[in-house]
Amino acid sequence: MARGHEPYRRCIHCRTSLPKKELTRVVRKPDWSVVVDSSGKVPGRGAYLCRSKECVQAALKAGRLEKALRTKVPDDVAQELLGLSAQTSAA
């Protein structure tokens, strides 16, 4: 049997290409709200980040996420991203 193609995406901070499932997607929806997309299917402008705490912190501090989404990232979304990265690094 033929295997399917596994999509790769690039982290907006460290520029590392990884399988889509190993990255966290953040989306600016058509109504300009920003959400963390755990399903990978929310419509809108998406940006991908590594799950490492250092990468998430640096991307937020440098404004790379805001630049990629072309809008301000709310504090609650930033805290959610930091929480997810902390869970991943603890595991």
Gaussian input, Z-matrix of N, CA and C with variables (Angstrom, degrees):
# hf/3-21g

backbone

0 1
 N
 C     1     B1
 C     2     B2     1     A1
 N     3     B3     2     A2     1     D1
 C     4     B4     3     A3     2     D2
 C     5     B5     4     A4     3     D3
 N     6     B6     5     A5     4     D4
 C     7     B7     6     A6     5     D5
 C     8     B8     7     A7     6     D6
 N     9     B9     8     A8     7     D7
 C    10    B10     9     A9     8     D8
 C    11    B11    10    A10     9     D9
 N    12    B12    11    A11    10    D10
 C    13    B13    12    A12    11    D11
 C    14    B14    13    A13    12    D12
 N    15    B15    14    A14    13    D13
 C    16    B16    15    A15    14    D14
 C    17    B17    16    A16    15    D15
 N    18    B18    17    A17    16    D16
 C    19    B19    18    A18    17    D17
 C    20    B20    19    A19    18    D18
 N    21    B21    20    A20    19    D19
 C    22    B22    21    A21    20    D20
 C    23    B23    22    A22    21    D21
 N    24    B24    23    A23    22    D22
 C    25    B25    24    A24    23    D23
 C    26    B26    25    A25    24    D24
 N    27    B27    26    A26    25    D25
 C    28    B28    27    A27    26    D26
 C    29    B29    28    A28    27    D27
 N    30    B30    29    A29    28    D28
 C    31    B31    30    A30    29    D29
 C    32    B32    31    A31    30    D30
 N    33    B33    32    A32    31    D31
 C    34    B34    33    A33    32    D32
 C    35    B35    34    A34    33    D33
 N    36    B36    35    A35    34    D34
 C    37    B37    36    A36    35    D35
 C    38    B38    37    A37    36    D36
 N    39    B39    38    A38    37    D37
 C    40    B40    39    A39    38    D38
 C    41    B41    40    A40    39    D39
 N    42    B42    41    A41    40    D40
 C    43    B43    42    A42    41    D41
 C    44    B44    43    A43    42    D42
 N    45    B45    44    A44    43    D43
 C    46    B46    45    A45    44    D44
 C    47    B47    46    A46    45    D45
 N    48    B48    47    A47    46    D46
 C    49    B49    48    A48    47    D47
 C    50    B50    49    A49    48    D48
 N    51    B51    50    A50    49    D49
 C    52    B52    51    A51    50    D50
 C    53    B53    52    A52    51    D51
 N    54    B54    53    A53    52    D52
 C    55    B55    54    A54    53    D53
 C    56    B56    55    A55    54    D54
 N    57    B57    56    A56    55    D55
 C    58    B58    57    A57    56    D56
 C    59    B59    58    A58    57    D57
 N    60    B60    59    A59    58    D58
 C    61    B61    60    A60    59    D59
 C    62    B62    61    A61    60    D60
 N    63    B63    62    A62    61    D61
 C    64    B64    63    A63    62    D62
 C    65    B65    64    A64    63    D63
 N    66    B66    65    A65    64    D64
 C    67    B67    66    A66    65    D65
 C    68    B68    67    A67    66    D66
 N    69    B69    68    A68    67    D67
 C    70    B70    69    A69    68    D68
 C    71    B71    70    A70    69    D69
 N    72    B72    71    A71    70    D70
 C    73    B73    72    A72    71    D71
 C    74    B74    73    A73    72    D72
 N    75    B75    74    A74    73    D73
 C    76    B76    75    A75    74    D74
 C    77    B77    76    A76    75    D75
 N    78    B78    77    A77    76    D76
 C    79    B79    78    A78    77    D77
 C    80    B80    79    A79    78    D78
 N    81    B81    80    A80    79    D79
 C    82    B82    81    A81    80    D80
 C    83    B83    82    A82    81    D81
 N    84    B84    83    A83    82    D82
 C    85    B85    84    A84    83    D83
 C    86    B86    85    A85    84    D84
 N    87    B87    86    A86    85    D85
 C    88    B88    87    A87    86    D86
 C    89    B89    88    A88    87    D87
 N    90    B90    89    A89    88    D88
 C    91    B91    90    A90    89    D89
 C    92    B92    91    A91    90    D90
 N    93    B93    92    A92    91    D91
 C    94    B94    93    A93    92    D92
 C    95    B95    94    A94    93    D93
 N    96    B96    95    A95    94    D94
 C    97    B97    96    A96    95    D95
 C    98    B98    97    A97    96    D96
 N    99    B99    98    A98    97    D97
 C   100   B100    99    A99    98    D98
 C   101   B101   100   A100    99    D99
 N   102   B102   101   A101   100   D100
 C   103   B103   102   A102   101   D101
 C   104   B104   103   A103   102   D102
 N   105   B105   104   A104   103   D103
 C   106   B106   105   A105   104   D104
 C   107   B107   106   A106   105   D105
 N   108   B108   107   A107   106   D106
 C   109   B109   108   A108   107   D107
 C   110   B110   109   A109   108   D108
 N   111   B111   110   A110   109   D109
 C   112   B112   111   A111   110   D110
 C   113   B113   112   A112   111   D111
 N   114   B114   113   A113   112   D112
 C   115   B115   114   A114   113   D113
 C   116   B116   115   A115   114   D114
 N   117   B117   116   A116   115   D115
 C   118   B118   117   A117   116   D116
 C   119   B119   118   A118   117   D117
 N   120   B120   119   A119   118   D118
 C   121   B121   120   A120   119   D119
 C   122   B122   121   A121   120   D120
 N   123   B123   122   A122   121   D121
 C   124   B124   123   A123   122   D122
 C   125   B125   124   A124   123   D123
 N   126   B126   125   A125   124   D124
 C   127   B127   126   A126   125   D125
 C   128   B128   127   A127   126   D126
 N   129   B129   128   A128   127   D127
 C   130   B130   129   A129   128   D128
 C   131   B131   130   A130   129   D129
 N   132   B132   131   A131   130   D130
 C   133   B133   132   A132   131   D131
 C   134   B134   133   A133   132   D132
 N   135   B135   134   A134   133   D133
 C   136   B136   135   A135   134   D134
 C   137   B137   136   A136   135   D135
 N   138   B138   137   A137   136   D136
 C   139   B139   138   A138   137   D137
 C   140   B140   139   A139   138   D138
 N   141   B141   140   A140   139   D139
 C   142   B142   141   A141   140   D140
 C   143   B143   142   A142   141   D141
 N   144   B144   143   A143   142   D142
 C   145   B145   144   A144   143   D143
 C   146   B146   145   A145   144   D144
 N   147   B147   146   A146   145   D145
 C   148   B148   147   A147   146   D146
 C   149   B149   148   A148   147   D147
 N   150   B150   149   A149   148   D148
 C   151   B151   150   A150   149   D149
 C   152   B152   151   A151   150   D150
 N   153   B153   152   A152   151   D151
 C   154   B154   153   A153   152   D152
 C   155   B155   154   A154   153   D153
 N   156   B156   155   A155   154   D154
 C   157   B157   156   A156   155   D155
 C   158   B158   157   A157   156   D156
 N   159   B159   158   A158   157   D157
 C   160   B160   159   A159   158   D158
 C   161   B161   160   A160   159   D159
 N   162   B162   161   A161   160   D160
 C   163   B163   162   A162   161   D161
 C   164   B164   163   A163   162   D162
 N   165   B165   164   A164   163   D163
 C   166   B166   165   A165   164   D164
 C   167   B167   166   A166   165   D165
 N   168   B168   167   A167   166   D166
 C   169   B169   168   A168   167   D167
 C   170   B170   169   A169   168   D168
 N   171   B171   170   A170   169   D169
 C   172   B172   171   A171   170   D170
 C   173   B173   172   A172   171   D171
 N   174   B174   173   A173   172   D172
 C   175   B175   174   A174   173   D173
 C   176   B176   175   A175   174   D174
 N   177   B177   176   A176   175   D175
 C   178   B178   177   A177   176   D176
 C   179   B179   178   A178   177   D177
 N   180   B180   179   A179   178   D178
 C   181   B181   180   A180   179   D179
 C   182   B182   181   A181   180   D180
 N   183   B183   182   A182   181   D181
 C   184   B184   183   A183   182   D182
 C   185   B185   184   A184   183   D183
 N   186   B186   185   A185   184   D184
 C   187   B187   186   A186   185   D185
 C   188   B188   187   A187   186   D186
 N   189   B189   188   A188   187   D187
 C   190   B190   189   A189   188   D188
 C   191   B191   190   A190   189   D189
 N   192   B192   191   A191   190   D190
 C   193   B193   192   A192   191   D191
 C   194   B194   193   A193   192   D192
 N   195   B195   194   A194   193   D193
 C   196   B196   195   A195   194   D194
 C   197   B197   196   A196   195   D195
 N   198   B198   197   A197   196   D196
 C   199   B199   198   A198   197   D197
 C   200   B200   199   A199   198   D198
 N   201   B201   200   A200   199   D199
 C   202   B202   201   A201   200   D200
 C   203   B203   202   A202   201   D201
 N   204   B204   203   A203   202   D202
 C   205   B205   204   A204   203   D203
 C   206   B206   205   A205   204   D204
 N   207   B207   206   A206   205   D205
 C   208   B208   207   A207   206   D206
 C   209   B209   208   A208   207   D207
 N   210   B210   209   A209   208   D208
 C   211   B211   210   A210   209   D209
 C   212   B212   211   A211   210   D210
 N   213   B213   212   A212   211   D211
 C   214   B214   213   A213   212   D212
 C   215   B215   214   A214   213   D213
 N   216   B216   215   A215   214   D214
 C   217   B217   216   A216   215   D215
 C   218   B218   217   A217   216   D216
 N   219   B219   218   A218   217   D217
 C   220   B220   219   A219   218   D218
 C   221   B221   220   A220   219   D219
 N   222   B222   221   A221   220   D220
 C   223   B223   222   A222   221   D221
 C   224   B224   223   A223   222   D222
 N   225   B225   224   A224   223   D223
 C   226   B226   225   A225   224   D224
 C   227   B227   226   A226   225   D225
 N   228   B228   227   A227   226   D226
 C   229   B229   228   A228   227   D227
 C   230   B230   229   A229   228   D228
 N   231   B231   230   A230   229   D229
 C   232   B232   231   A231   230   D230
 C   233   B233   232   A232   231   D231
 N   234   B234   233   A233   232   D232
 C   235   B235   234   A234   233   D233
 C   236   B236   235   A235   234   D234
 N   237   B237   236   A236   235   D235
 C   238   B238   237   A237   236   D236
 C   239   B239   238   A238   237   D237
 N   240   B240   239   A239   238   D238
 C   241   B241   240   A240   239   D239
 C   242   B242   241   A241   240   D240
 N   243   B243   242   A242   241   D241
 C   244   B244   243   A243   242   D242
 C   245   B245   244   A244   243   D243
 N   246   B246   245   A245   244   D244
 C   247   B247   246   A246   245   D245
 C   248   B248   247   A247   246   D246
 N   249   B249   248   A248   247   D247
 C   250   B250   249   A249   248   D248
 C   251   B251   250   A250   249   D249
 N   252   B252   251   A251   250   D250
 C   253   B253   252   A252   251   D251
 C   254   B254   253   A253   252   D252
 N   255   B255   254   A254   253   D253
 C   256   B256   255   A255   254   D254
 C   257   B257   256   A256   255   D255
 N   258   B258   257   A257   256   D256
 C   259   B259   258   A258   257   D257
 C   260   B260   259   A259   258   D258
 N   261   B261   260   A260   259   D259
 C   262   B262   261   A261   260   D260
 C   263   B263   262   A262   261   D261
 N   264   B264   263   A263   262   D262
 C   265   B265   264   A264   263   D263
 C   266   B266   265   A265   264   D264
 N   267   B267   266   A266   265   D265
 C   268   B268   267   A267   266   D266
 C   269   B269   268   A268   267   D267
 N   270   B270   269   A269   268   D268
 C   271   B271   270   A270   269   D269
 C   272   B272   271   A271   270   D270

   B1=1.4463
   B2=1.5258
   B3=1.2908
   B4=1.4658
   B5=1.5240
   B6=1.3172
   B7=1.4701
   B8=1.5163
   B9=1.3239
   B10=1.4522
   B11=1.5201
   B12=1.2790
   B13=1.4580
   B14=1.5273
   B15=1.3201
   B16=1.4602
   B17=1.5337
   B18=1.3451
   B19=1.4656
   B20=1.5220
   B21=1.3167
   B22=1.4532
   B23=1.5153
   B24=1.3279
   B25=1.4528
   B26=1.5205
   B27=1.3323
   B28=1.4550
   B29=1.5332
   B30=1.3150
   B31=1.4668
   B32=1.5345
   B33=1.3389
   B34=1.4666
   B35=1.5165
   B36=1.3213
   B37=1.4651
   B38=1.5256
   B39=1.3253
   B40=1.4706
   B41=1.5264
   B42=1.3481
   B43=1.4715
   B44=1.5321
   B45=1.3181
   B46=1.4535
   B47=1.5273
   B48=1.3191
   B49=1.4633
   B50=1.5193
   B51=1.3205
   B52=1.4615
   B53=1.5197
   B54=1.3391
   B55=1.4603
   B56=1.5336
   B57=1.2984
   B58=1.4649
   B59=1.5288
   B60=1.3300
   B61=1.4631
   B62=1.5276
   B63=1.3309
   B64=1.4654
   B65=1.5255
   B66=1.3237
   B67=1.4572
   B68=1.5224
   B69=1.3265
   B70=1.4560
   B71=1.5207
   B72=1.3212
   B73=1.4619
   B74=1.5219
   B75=1.3165
   B76=1.4549
   B77=1.5234
   B78=1.3356
   B79=1.4586
   B80=1.5219
   B81=1.3477
   B82=1.4646
   B83=1.5124
   B84=1.3324
   B85=1.4567
   B86=1.5311
   B87=1.3301
   B88=1.4676
   B89=1.5308
   B90=1.3374
   B91=1.4718
   B92=1.5326
   B93=1.3417
   B94=1.4691
   B95=1.5242
   B96=1.3285
   B97=1.4587
   B98=1.5256
   B99=1.3318
   B100=1.4620
   B101=1.5211
   B102=1.3462
   B103=1.4634
   B104=1.5232
   B105=1.3399
   B106=1.4644
   B107=1.5181
   B108=1.3256
   B109=1.4561
   B110=1.5257
   B111=1.3174
   B112=1.4624
   B113=1.5295
   B114=1.3350
   B115=1.4644
   B116=1.5238
   B117=1.3299
   B118=1.4572
   B119=1.5114
   B120=1.3360
   B121=1.4612
   B122=1.5268
   B123=1.3210
   B124=1.4644
   B125=1.5254
   B126=1.3511
   B127=1.4558
   B128=1.5261
   B129=1.3058
   B130=1.4553
   B131=1.5139
   B132=1.3211
   B133=1.4634
   B134=1.5172
   B135=1.3129
   B136=1.4597
   B137=1.5115
   B138=1.3275
   B139=1.4606
   B140=1.5209
   B141=1.3257
   B142=1.4621
   B143=1.5158
   B144=1.3366
   B145=1.4578
   B146=1.5176
   B147=1.3319
   B148=1.4675
   B149=1.5215
   B150=1.2940
   B151=1.4631
   B152=1.5233
   B153=1.3324
   B154=1.4620
   B155=1.5344
   B156=1.3058
   B157=1.4577
   B158=1.5282
   B159=1.3320
   B160=1.4570
   B161=1.5247
   B162=1.3101
   B163=1.4616
   B164=1.5344
   B165=1.3221
   B166=1.4651
   B167=1.5256
   B168=1.3277
   B169=1.4667
   B170=1.5244
   B171=1.3195
   B172=1.4603
   B173=1.5301
   B174=1.3221
   B175=1.4641
   B176=1.5284
   B177=1.3301
   B178=1.4657
   B179=1.5295
   B180=1.3145
   B181=1.4693
   B182=1.5327
   B183=1.3217
   B184=1.4617
   B185=1.5315
   B186=1.3207
   B187=1.4586
   B188=1.5178
   B189=1.3168
   B190=1.4692
   B191=1.5211
   B192=1.3289
   B193=1.4561
   B194=1.5326
   B195=1.3211
   B196=1.4596
   B197=1.5272
   B198=1.3089
   B199=1.4644
   B200=1.5287
   B201=1.3213
   B202=1.4655
   B203=1.5292
   B204=1.3258
   B205=1.4661
   B206=1.5302
   B207=1.3231
   B208=1.4738
   B209=1.5121
   B210=1.3332
   B211=1.4566
   B212=1.5201
   B213=1.3237
   B214=1.4625
   B215=1.5244
   B216=1.3236
   B217=1.4648
   B218=1.5276
   B219=1.3405
   B220=1.4602
   B221=1.5296
   B222=1.3211
   B223=1.4647
   B224=1.5229
   B225=1.3388
   B226=1.4657
   B227=1.5300
   B228=1.3252
   B229=1.4755
   B230=1.5308
   B231=1.3325
   B232=1.4659
   B233=1.5318
   B234=1.3181
   B235=1.4597
   B236=1.5335
   B237=1.3320
   B238=1.4609
   B239=1.5322
   B240=1.3316
   B241=1.4661
   B242=1.5230
   B243=1.3299
   B244=1.4668
   B245=1.5268
   B246=1.3262
   B247=1.4651
   B248=1.5145
   B249=1.3274
   B250=1.4628
   B251=1.5269
   B252=1.3308
   B253=1.4742
   B254=1.5220
   B255=1.3383
   B256=1.4579
   B257=1.5290
   B258=1.3373
   B259=1.4645
   B260=1.5307
   B261=1.3139
   B262=1.4518
   B263=1.5145
   B264=1.3570
   B265=1.4474
   B266=1.5354
   B267=1.3458
   B268=1.4567
   B269=1.5353
   B270=1.3182
   B271=1.4772
   B272=1.5082
   A1=110.65
   A2=116.03
   A3=121.06
   A4=109.66
   A5=114.77
   A6=119.39
   A7=108.63
   A8=115.60
   A9=120.50
   A10=110.96
   A11=115.97
   A12=122.07
   A13=109.55
   A14=116.62
   A15=120.87
   A16=108.48
   A17=117.55
   A18=119.33
   A19=112.26
   A20=115.88
   A21=123.15
   A22=108.89
   A23=116.30
   A24=122.51
   A25=108.05
   A26=116.60
   A27=122.10
   A28=109.96
   A29=116.43
   A30=122.43
   A31=108.26
   A32=116.59
   A33=119.62
   A34=112.97
   A35=117.12
   A36=118.31
   A37=112.85
   A38=117.29
   A39=120.33
   A40=113.06
   A41=117.11
   A42=123.05
   A43=113.27
   A44=117.97
   A45=122.74
   A46=109.55
   A47=117.50
   A48=121.68
   A49=109.16
   A50=115.24
   A51=122.31
   A52=109.07
   A53=117.46
   A54=118.61
   A55=110.49
   A56=116.17
   A57=122.84
   A58=112.49
   A59=116.90
   A60=121.52
   A61=113.06
   A62=117.79
   A63=121.74
   A64=112.84
   A65=117.73
   A66=121.79
   A67=109.90
   A68=116.12
   A69=122.36
   A70=108.00
   A71=117.03
   A72=121.69
   A73=109.93
   A74=115.74
   A75=122.81
   A76=106.18
   A77=116.89
   A78=121.23
   A79=111.39
   A80=115.21
   A81=120.68
   A82=105.42
   A83=115.22
   A84=120.76
   A85=110.48
   A86=118.09
   A87=120.94
   A88=114.03
   A89=117.71
   A90=119.79
   A91=111.93
   A92=117.56
   A93=127.03
   A94=113.66
   A95=118.62
   A96=119.97
   A97=108.07
   A98=116.66
   A99=122.26
   A100=108.45
   A101=116.10
   A102=121.30
   A103=110.10
   A104=115.29
   A105=121.15
   A106=106.17
   A107=116.80
   A108=122.89
   A109=109.92
   A110=116.61
   A111=120.17
   A112=111.79
   A113=117.46
   A114=120.33
   A115=112.60
   A116=117.45
   A117=120.76
   A118=113.33
   A119=117.25
   A120=120.40
   A121=113.90
   A122=118.31
   A123=120.37
   A124=108.29
   A125=117.84
   A126=119.26
   A127=111.76
   A128=116.08
   A129=121.21
   A130=111.56
   A131=115.14
   A132=121.91
   A133=108.88
   A134=118.00
   A135=122.00
   A136=113.02
   A137=114.26
   A138=122.19
   A139=106.92
   A140=115.95
   A141=121.21
   A142=110.63
   A143=115.50
   A144=122.91
   A145=110.08
   A146=115.48
   A147=120.30
   A148=108.28
   A149=115.88
   A150=119.43
   A151=112.37
   A152=117.72
   A153=119.71
   A154=109.78
   A155=115.27
   A156=120.67
   A157=111.21
   A158=117.08
   A159=121.31
   A160=110.92
   A161=116.78
   A162=121.76
   A163=110.74
   A164=117.13
   A165=121.21
   A166=110.10
   A167=117.53
   A168=120.93
   A169=111.12
   A170=117.23
   A171=121.10
   A172=111.38
   A173=117.78
   A174=121.03
   A175=110.93
   A176=116.47
   A177=119.93
   A178=110.74
   A179=116.41
   A180=120.86
   A181=111.43
   A182=117.08
   A183=121.33
   A184=112.54
   A185=117.80
   A186=121.06
   A187=113.79
   A188=117.42
   A189=120.38
   A190=112.45
   A191=116.61
   A192=119.72
   A193=110.08
   A194=116.80
   A195=120.48
   A196=111.01
   A197=116.55
   A198=119.95
   A199=110.86
   A200=117.07
   A201=121.03
   A202=111.34
   A203=116.73
   A204=120.53
   A205=112.67
   A206=115.79
   A207=122.76
   A208=112.63
   A209=116.55
   A210=123.02
   A211=109.15
   A212=116.54
   A213=121.28
   A214=109.98
   A215=115.81
   A216=121.49
   A217=108.06
   A218=118.30
   A219=120.87
   A220=112.13
   A221=116.13
   A222=121.49
   A223=112.56
   A224=117.72
   A225=119.56
   A226=111.47
   A227=117.40
   A228=121.07
   A229=109.43
   A230=116.80
   A231=120.74
   A232=110.20
   A233=117.42
   A234=121.26
   A235=111.14
   A236=116.60
   A237=120.30
   A238=110.73
   A239=116.54
   A240=120.64
   A241=111.31
   A242=116.68
   A243=120.52
   A244=110.75
   A245=116.82
   A246=121.08
   A247=112.10
   A248=116.65
   A249=120.50
   A250=111.42
   A251=116.65
   A252=119.43
   A253=110.63
   A254=117.52
   A255=120.79
   A256=110.72
   A257=116.42
   A258=121.14
   A259=110.21
   A260=116.52
   A261=121.02
   A262=111.46
   A263=117.31
   A264=119.88
   A265=112.85
   A266=116.07
   A267=120.66
   A268=111.66
   A269=115.66
   A270=119.87
   A271=112.28
   D1=143.87
   D2=178.52
   D3=-81.72
   D4=139.29
   D5=177.41
   D6=-85.16
   D7=149.58
   D8=177.81
   D9=-79.09
   D10=161.08
   D11=178.22
   D12=-75.33
   D13=132.44
   D14=177.27
   D15=-98.06
   D16=118.89
   D17=-177.37
   D18=-71.22
   D19=139.45
   D20=176.24
   D21=-111.91
   D22=146.40
   D23=175.92
   D24=-132.74
   D25=163.14
   D26=-176.54
   D27=-112.08
   D28=133.35
   D29=176.58
   D30=-66.32
   D31=136.11
   D32=-177.31
   D33=-73.15
   D34=-15.33
   D35=179.44
   D36=-98.49
   D37=-61.11
   D38=-174.41
   D39=-87.63
   D40=-8.94
   D41=176.84
   D42=65.38
   D43=21.57
   D44=177.62
   D45=-83.10
   D46=131.28
   D47=175.74
   D48=-87.53
   D49=125.62
   D50=179.72
   D51=-136.69
   D52=161.75
   D53=173.44
   D54=-57.73
   D55=142.60
   D56=-176.28
   D57=-51.66
   D58=-37.00
   D59=-177.59
   D60=-67.69
   D61=-19.84
   D62=-177.57
   D63=-92.36
   D64=0.51
   D65=-179.71
   D66=-113.51
   D67=159.77
   D68=176.06
   D69=-99.75
   D70=128.94
   D71=-179.59
   D72=-100.77
   D73=132.48
   D74=174.85
   D75=-116.81
   D76=135.13
   D77=-172.14
   D78=-126.02
   D79=137.14
   D80=165.93
   D81=-97.98
   D82=110.91
   D83=-176.60
   D84=-73.95
   D85=166.04
   D86=-179.39
   D87=-57.21
   D88=-25.17
   D89=177.13
   D90=-87.15
   D91=11.43
   D92=177.09
   D93=71.44
   D94=12.47
   D95=172.53
   D96=-83.31
   D97=151.16
   D98=-178.12
   D99=-112.82
   D100=130.23
   D101=-179.51
   D102=-138.65
   D103=156.19
   D104=171.14
   D105=-86.19
   D106=126.34
   D107=-174.51
   D108=-102.16
   D109=101.60
   D110=179.98
   D111=-81.15
   D112=-22.66
   D113=-178.65
   D114=-85.69
   D115=-24.29
   D116=-177.62
   D117=79.07
   D118=12.66
   D119=-175.22
   D120=-126.30
   D121=4.56
   D122=179.57
   D123=-69.04
   D124=130.53
   D125=-179.47
   D126=-72.00
   D127=144.37
   D128=177.49
   D129=138.53
   D130=-174.58
   D131=-179.72
   D132=-80.36
   D133=120.08
   D134=-175.17
   D135=-110.48
   D136=153.76
   D137=173.98
   D138=-138.31
   D139=145.28
   D140=-176.17
   D141=-113.71
   D142=140.51
   D143=177.78
   D144=-130.23
   D145=146.06
   D146=171.03
   D147=-61.64
   D148=162.10
   D149=179.29
   D150=-91.73
   D151=7.49
   D152=178.56
   D153=-78.49
   D154=141.34
   D155=-177.64
   D156=-62.19
   D157=-38.86
   D158=-179.10
   D159=-63.04
   D160=-41.70
   D161=-178.66
   D162=-66.86
   D163=-43.70
   D164=179.60
   D165=-63.98
   D166=-47.19
   D167=-179.92
   D168=-60.74
   D169=-45.40
   D170=-178.31
   D171=-66.04
   D172=-39.29
   D173=179.83
   D174=-66.11
   D175=-39.08
   D176=178.27
   D177=-69.20
   D178=-43.09
   D179=-178.12
   D180=-66.11
   D181=-41.22
   D182=-177.54
   D183=-79.70
   D184=-9.88
   D185=179.72
   D186=78.97
   D187=15.65
   D188=-178.75
   D189=-66.93
   D190=-35.53
   D191=179.82
   D192=-67.74
   D193=-42.58
   D194=178.46
   D195=-64.11
   D196=-38.38
   D197=178.98
   D198=-67.46
   D199=-41.65
   D200=-179.50
   D201=-66.25
   D202=-37.95
   D203=-178.40
   D204=-88.73
   D205=-12.80
   D206=-179.36
   D207=60.48
   D208=36.65
   D209=175.71
   D210=-162.66
   D211=166.36
   D212=178.68
   D213=-74.21
   D214=139.52
   D215=178.45
   D216=-92.62
   D217=120.11
   D218=-179.91
   D219=-62.24
   D220=152.80
   D221=-178.87
   D222=-60.34
   D223=-36.14
   D224=-178.84
   D225=-66.75
   D226=-33.99
   D227=177.07
   D228=-70.36
   D229=-41.25
   D230=177.94
   D231=-61.42
   D232=-42.58
   D233=178.96
   D234=-65.72
   D235=-37.94
   D236=177.76
   D237=-63.62
   D238=-42.52
   D239=177.68
   D240=-62.44
   D241=-43.38
   D242=178.79
   D243=-64.60
   D244=-38.32
   D245=177.05
   D246=-64.16
   D247=-43.50
   D248=178.37
   D249=-64.03
   D250=-39.75
   D251=-179.91
   D252=-69.24
   D253=-34.39
   D254=178.16
   D255=-66.85
   D256=-39.24
   D257=178.36
   D258=-64.06
   D259=-41.25
   D260=-178.06
   D261=-68.19
   D262=-41.36
   D263=-179.33
   D264=-72.53
   D265=-23.93
   D266=178.40
   D267=-78.14
   D268=-25.32
   D269=-175.99
   D270=-78.00

